[in-house]
Amino acid sequence: MFSNKLDIKNYKIPLEEFFDTNCSLFIKREDKLHPDVSGNKYRKLKYNLLEAKELGTNILLTFGGAFSNHISAVAAAGKEFNFKTIGVIRGEELIHKIESNATLSFAKKCGMKFHFISREEYRQKTEDEFIDKLKNIFGDFYLVPEGGTNSLAVKGCEEILTEKDKDFDYLCSAVGTGGTLAGLIKSSQSHQTVLGFSALKGTFQSLEIEKYTPKTNYKIIDDYCFGGYAKIDAQLIRFINNFKEKTDISLDPVYTGKMLFGILDLIDKGSIKQNSRILAIHTGGLQGITGMNQLLKKKNLPQIIY
């Protein structure tokens, strides 16, 4: 189902194009894992889909918002690996906007069925009573949590790092629910520092990470969330476009763009030790740029190049 032989390359970033430093920065191109199930979504879904097959369940149900990378990835994985998929979508008003929404229209083409609910109902997504209601509607299904994080997802994310990554001093990743960072921490070496760049306000993901590993060689930073989840301004857009121009690597504005902005700022400020070797994980998420550009156009902000 999922390949166990993945040769994901680390690309060196020409930091001299940005400023003078004796640090070196590499990006692991996890976004190249799969054209539609890219980055950490591939890693998170791998063992969950294997578990669903083992249980004899052919229906996947999960949760997400209008431009969710997770919804897109689950729909694509379902189509490729012969699962029926159900997306419980936050926001009843979106039922009339499927065709104009790049993420939802793609998921629909992959065969995903939608169940639109209010934002108030969506807050109940982890409650047993609400899950039972969904089972009454859709029958038996394999539940994949919002964002995909559970023990099987963390197990998949442990496989991001390989033997060739042991010489890095810092390992960096964007953080949403915390599953990807937990996997990186579990497979990191004792001499390595893992930096998580939160895509939203707060560092509460530590509570999730503590469920999966006792290691403490990490730090979550929310200084570069740009005000909150999916919030973006002209400065971040300029950075993403400049990074694309200088490296030919596209970044998304919700996760990887904020992470790389933070990494370069920490290097420039001297907050990262001199002569450090840094590895940043590109977790994908590029599918969401189309939707973000639609929002930016309405706000008369520049478009993201990708």
N, C-alpha and C positions, 0 to 999 in steps of 0.2 A: 504494500500500500504506500508507505512512505519509505524513501530511500535511506539506507543507513550509511551510504558512502557519499558524503557531501564534502566537496573540496571548495570551501568558501574562502576567497582570497582576502588578504589584508592589503589595502591600498595606502601608500604613503601620501600624506597631505603636504604640499609644499608650503610650509609655514612661513618661509621667507617671502612669500607673496603677500603676507599679512603684516608681519613684524619680525624684528630680529629676536631670535631665541636659540638656546642650545637644547631645547626639548624636541622630541620627535613625536609626531602624531600619525597614527594609522587608523583606517576605518575598515571594519569587517563588514563586507557587503552582504549581510543577511537578506537585504531586499532583493537579491538575485536568486534566492532559493527556488522561487516558483513565480510564474507571471501573475497569478491571481491570489495565491495563498502565501504571501511573502513574509519574510522577516520573522518576528517573534510569533506571529499567528500560526505559521507552519509548525514551529516548535511546540506551541501550546496545544495545538489540535492533534498532533501525532499520536500520543498515547491515549488521548480521549477517544479518538475514532477507533483505535485498536480495541479499546475496552468496550465500546459500543458494539462492535462486531462480535466480540467474545460473548457478550450478553445476549446476542441475537436481536438487538434493537436496530431498526433501520430508519428511525426518525430522530433527528436532532432538533432540540428546541433551545433557543438562546435569546438574549436581550441586547438591545442597542438603540442608539439614537439615529438621527437623520443621516449623518455622514460617517457612521461607525465603520472603522476598519475591520472590526470583529464580525459584524453582520456580513460584510462583503466577503470576508475570508471563509466563514462558515458556509455561506451559499455556494461559493466556488468549490470548496472541498466536498460538499454534499453532491454536487453535480458530478465531480470527477470520480468519487468513490462510492457512488450509488446509494446515497442517503437521501431521504426526504428531509427537507429543512423547514423549520417554522421560526420566524423572527417576531418576537414580541417587541414592538416599536414604541418608544416614548413620544407621545404627542398625537392625539387623535386627528388633529388638523392635517397631518401628513398623508392621510388616506387619499386626499385629492391632489397630492403633489408627487406621486410616485414617478410618473413619466418625466417630470422636470427635475428630478433629483437623481444625479448620476449614480450614487451609491445604491439607492433603492431600486432604480430601474435595472441596474446590473444584477442585483440579487434576484429580482423577479425573473430575469432572463435565465438565470441559473436554476430556476424552479422553486425558489423560496416562496412560501406562503406567509402572509403577514397577519399579525393580530395587533391592531393599534389600540393603545390604552392611554388614559390620561396620565399626566405627570404625577398626580396624587396616587393613582393605582400603581404606578411604576415603582414608587418607593417601597412597595410591599413585595418586590420581586424575590426576596430571599425568605419570605415567610412561608411556612408549611401549608397554611390554609390557602394562600394564594396559588401555590404550586398545585395543590389538590384541585382547585378550580380549573386550572389549565389542563390537568389530566382528564377532568370530566368533559372538557371541550374536545381535546385532541387525542385522547387515549394514552397508551403507554409511549413514553419518549425518553431519550437520553438527554439529561439536562446539562448544558454547557453554560456555566455562569457568565454574567456580563464581563467582558474583557478576557474571558477564558481562563482566569486563574483558579487553579485547584492543585492538588498534589501531583496529578499526572501532568499538568501543564508545567509545573516547576521541574519535574523530571525531564521533560523535553528541553527546557531551557538550559538545563545543566550541560547539554550536549553542544551548546554554542561554542564553548571554549575547547581548544584542542591542545596537544602537546606543544605546538609551535607558538602558543600564546603565553607560555610560562615565564618568558623573559620580560614581560611588560610590568611596569611599576604601578600603573593605574589602569583600571578597567572602568569604562563609562557607558552608561545606558540612560535613556529616557525612562521615566517611571510614571505609570498610570495606576494600575491596581497593585503592582509590586511583585507579580509573579515572575517576570523576566529577571528582575534584579535578584530575587531570591535564588533562582537557578544559577545565576552568575556567581553569587556569593558562595553557594554550596560547592561549586567547582573551582573556585579561585584558590590560589596558593597563599600561604600564610604571610609572605612578604608583600603581597599585592593589596592595594587599597582600591575598593570598589566605590565609585561615585555614581549616585543616582540623581538625575536632574528631573525633579518633579514637574509634570506638565500642568499641575494645578496647585493652588495654594495649600500649604501644609506639608508636613513630613509624617503624616499618620500612617503611611504605608509600612513603617517599621513594625507596627502591630501585626500586619499580615506576614511580613518576612519572618518574624519571630516564631511563627507557627511551623516553619519549614527548616530553619537552621539556627543553631546556637552561636554561629560565628558573628563576630562584631567588627570585622575589618571593613566596614562600609560607612558611608555617610550619605544622607539624602539632603539635597539642596533645593530649596524652592525660590531662590533669589532670581531665577531666570524664567519664571512661569508667565511673565508679562501680564500679571493681573489675574490669571485664572485659566481654567480649562478652555481651550480653543480660542482664547483671547489673543489678539495679534495687533501690532501697530506698524506704522511705516518703517520704523527702525529695524524691526525683525524681517520685514519683507526685503528691505535693502540688503540685509546681511545674507539672507537665503539666496537672493539673486546674484550677489557678489561672489558667494561661495560656489555657486553653479558655474559662473563665468571663469573662476580661477582654477577649479578642480574638475569640472564636468560631472559633478555629482549632485543630483537633485536631493533636496531635503524637504520634508513636510513641515508645515507651520505649527502643528499641534505637539509633536514629539521631537523628532530629530533636529529640526531647526533650532529649537530652544536649547537642546543639549549642546549642539556645536557652538552656538553663541556663547553659552556658559563656559565651555571648555576653553575656547580661545580667550575669553575675558580673564579666566583664572590664570592661564599661562602668561598673558600680558601683564597682569598685576603682580606676578611672582608668587601667587598662592600655591602653585604647583612647584615642587622641588626642581631645582636646576638639573639639567641633563636627564630628565625623566623620559621614559618611553611610555607613551599613552596609547591605549587601544579603545576606540569608540565603536559601539555596536550600532550599525544602521538597521533599525527594526522595521523598516518598510513604511507603510502608511501613505504612499504617494497617491493612492486612489482618491484620497480625500481632497486633493488640491483643486480638482474641478469644482467641487461644491464650495470650497473656501473662496475661490476666485469669483464665483457668482455673488457671494456676500460682500467681498471687497469692492466689486464694481458698484454695488448699491451705495457703498459708503464713500465712493470716489477715491479709493485707495489704489495704489499700483497693483498690478497682477503679479502672481508668483510664476516664475519661469521654471519649467521642468521638462 
